């Protein structure tokens, strides 16, 4: 299973940056950066939900899962 992070593309479409997302999702800037750079094998469910809600997107739009 492979999980692809789509945060960067979503933020570009919304003309927003990582700092905005971190503030809206109430997570650190480094958490967002690590998610985008895919330093985590998979995002923690709590932070993934916070980010998806902040982006107003379904979680499976923010992260694409392929098998």
Secondary structure, DSSP 8 states (H G I E B T S, - for coil): -EEEE-HHHHHHHHT--HHHHHHHHT--HHHHHHHHTT-SSS--HHHHHHHHHHHTS-HHHHEEEE-
